[in-house]
Amino acid sequence: MSKSSLNACAKTLAQAAVAMLIIVALPSRQAGAQGQDRMVQAISVPALGLQYTPPAGMNDKTTPASKQLRDRAATPSKAAQLILDMSSADPDTSPQWHQIWIFIFPRAQMANLSDAAAEAKMNTALAGPRATSVGDPKATTMGGHNFLFSGFEQKEPPLLKQAKIYTTICKTQLVSFVLVSNSAEPMKELEDSLNSITFAGK
């Protein structure tokens, strides 16, 4: 399933979840592909007032179309949209491999749910069906916004892949940071980078 299919998700989160089952399945990706940008620079989503600086040394695999979505994040939509796709240069079989995605999804698509329930549903959908939850979801604060954190793991012997998903509501959108790694050390680096999150407005 291609990333373009993610941008063509249908009307409900349940349908969006089907389109996103590949996320924690973690397909193999080769490092060093042409056009990948390993420079550290802040990611800005002006419509949401969001700014985030990813860790150094990661390959930026975000498509031009996904980057353009950052400027249209407040535009009415019925689809889940991928606006950042970055990974380390390591093969995904390496203990040092790690990845980060940022997704947005219209809050109005889950208007029948409370904010907390919508965030929890988003986290579960992004984790995919093969992942096992670790502990209960927890509320946390970053960049002045309340996030719901959910932890997951997935056994792929000899690896135990970890996923940590943080979702908040900003203006019209659910905003999700999906962190995935093969070991604790790179996961800590990903989590530390979340301290750079800022929001210019609600």
C-alpha atoms as one frame of an Amber mdcrd trajectory, in Angstrom:
protein
   0.000   0.000   0.000   1.469   3.361  -1.018   1.549   6.583   0.966  -0.810
   8.110  -1.570  -3.465   5.725  -0.288  -3.074   7.274   3.162  -4.086  10.609
   1.700  -7.123   8.992   0.090  -8.520   7.590   3.344 -12.282   7.535   3.432
 -14.708   9.245   5.733 -14.228   7.616   9.121 -11.265   6.844  11.349 -12.090
   3.174  11.068 -11.486   3.426   7.338  -8.412   5.548   7.938  -7.106   2.906
  10.294  -7.328   0.289   7.557  -5.212   2.518   5.335  -2.660   2.916   8.117
  -2.171  -0.711   9.135   1.275  -0.624   7.584   2.583   1.850  10.109   3.764
  -0.376  12.932   4.228  -3.302  10.554   7.385  -1.368   9.725   8.223  -2.185
   6.110  11.909  -2.445   5.175  13.458   0.752   3.936  16.928   1.177   2.483
  19.158   3.922   3.836  20.969   6.420   1.666  18.335   6.826  -1.020  18.735
   9.795  -3.298  17.049  13.007  -2.265  16.964  12.231   1.446  17.782  15.262
   3.569  19.747  14.639   6.745  20.055  18.312   7.703  18.378  19.258  10.971
  15.705  21.879  10.494  12.460  22.754  12.205   9.239  21.390  10.761   6.564
  24.066  10.618   2.804  23.691  10.165   1.698  27.336   9.974  -2.041  26.684
   9.914  -1.790  24.918  13.283   0.953  27.095  14.742   3.032  23.930  15.207
   6.808  23.786  15.097   9.006  20.745  15.792  12.702  19.958  15.352  13.481
  16.265  14.709  16.693  14.576  15.896  19.886  15.073  13.926  21.042  12.539
  11.355  17.660  11.282  10.167  16.661  10.796   6.544  13.696  12.884   5.457
  11.442  10.668   3.325   8.493  13.052   3.329   7.078  13.430  -0.167   6.691
  16.904  -1.706   2.912  16.415  -1.641   2.989  15.664   2.098   5.149  18.727
   2.739   2.606  20.869   0.905  -0.089  19.572   3.247   1.627  21.404   6.115
   0.531  24.700   4.567  -3.051  23.441   4.153  -3.473  21.658   7.479  -6.502
  23.724   8.468  -8.274  23.113   5.142 -11.396  20.950   5.584 -10.614  17.310
   4.824 -12.028  13.848   5.465  -8.711  12.028   5.239  -5.805  11.183   7.513
  -2.743  12.990   6.207   0.940  12.178   6.649   2.956  15.403   6.997   6.337
  14.057   8.207   8.160  10.784   7.459  11.734  10.470   8.777  13.955   7.525
   9.692  17.496   6.785  10.747  20.032   5.627   8.186  20.166   2.158   9.763
  18.406  -0.825   8.156  15.183  -1.610  10.002  16.720  -4.864  11.243  19.332
  -2.926  13.237  18.837  -2.319  16.985  19.617   1.357  16.282  16.870   1.820
  13.699  14.216   4.429  14.535  11.451   6.304  12.727   9.081   9.215  13.284
   5.839  10.129  11.537   3.469  13.035  12.094  -0.162  12.555  11.068  -3.111
  14.916  11.154  -6.752  13.870  11.084  -9.880  16.080  11.184 -11.352  16.255
  14.684 -14.799  16.642  13.112 -14.604  13.065  11.814 -15.036  11.863  15.404
 -17.472  14.487  16.583 -19.422  11.893  18.589 -16.401  11.188  20.829 -14.901
  13.185  23.673 -11.460  14.683  23.092  -9.776  11.988  25.183 -11.668   9.195
  23.430 -10.820  10.627  20.002  -7.131  10.824  20.898  -7.146   7.257  22.228
  -8.850   5.967  19.087  -6.307   7.747  16.909  -3.417   6.212  18.842  -4.835
   2.706  18.552  -5.546   3.087  14.836  -2.010   4.300  14.140  -0.465   1.405
  16.083  -2.059  -1.163  13.810  -3.526  -4.606  14.535  -0.259  -6.465  15.201
   0.892  -4.188  18.013   0.221  -4.918  21.681  -0.540  -2.048  24.052   1.849
  -1.491  26.951   0.204  -0.005  30.026  -2.670   2.456  30.041  -2.813   5.669
  28.000  -1.516   8.652  29.955  -2.042  12.394  29.726   1.057  14.555  29.304
   1.847  18.133  28.299   4.214  19.318  25.582   4.499  22.749  24.038   1.626
  23.957  26.177  -0.761  21.353  24.733  -2.276  18.335  26.419  -1.341  15.080
  24.671  -2.540  11.540  25.185   0.358   9.060  25.209  -0.021   5.376  24.316
   2.751   2.770  24.264   2.862  -0.326  22.058   5.252  -3.120  21.201   5.506
  -5.700  18.457   7.599  -8.869  18.484   9.697  -9.451  15.401  12.367 -11.868
  16.728  15.056 -11.211  17.599  13.740  -7.644  17.839  11.055  -6.170  20.041
   9.890  -3.088  18.204   8.547  -0.251  20.336   6.033   2.405  19.341   5.122
   5.480  21.361   2.292   7.621  20.056   1.402  11.095  21.277  -1.814  12.759
  20.073  -3.218  16.200  20.777  -5.994  18.380  19.382  -4.982  21.632  17.739
  -7.636  23.823  16.209  -9.520  21.551  13.763  -7.073  18.655  13.765  -5.916
  15.661  15.746  -2.118  15.803  15.559  -0.205  12.558  16.197   3.512  11.989
  16.664   4.350   8.322  16.024   7.762   7.224  17.320   9.066   3.737  16.506
  12.389   2.113  17.373  14.094  -1.239  17.801  15.672  -0.442  21.190  15.480
   1.938  24.136  18.391   4.249  23.296  17.122   5.605  19.966  13.605   5.824
  21.404  14.908   8.148  24.113  16.434  10.354  21.422  13.090  10.533  19.642
  11.238  11.347  22.855  13.772  14.009  23.815  13.151  15.717  20.475   9.511
  16.231  21.458  10.717  18.864  23.915  11.182  21.101  20.855   7.438  21.132
  20.121   5.844  24.556  20.251   2.349  25.749  19.392   1.717  29.376  18.532
  -1.974  29.022  19.282  -4.740  26.646  20.226
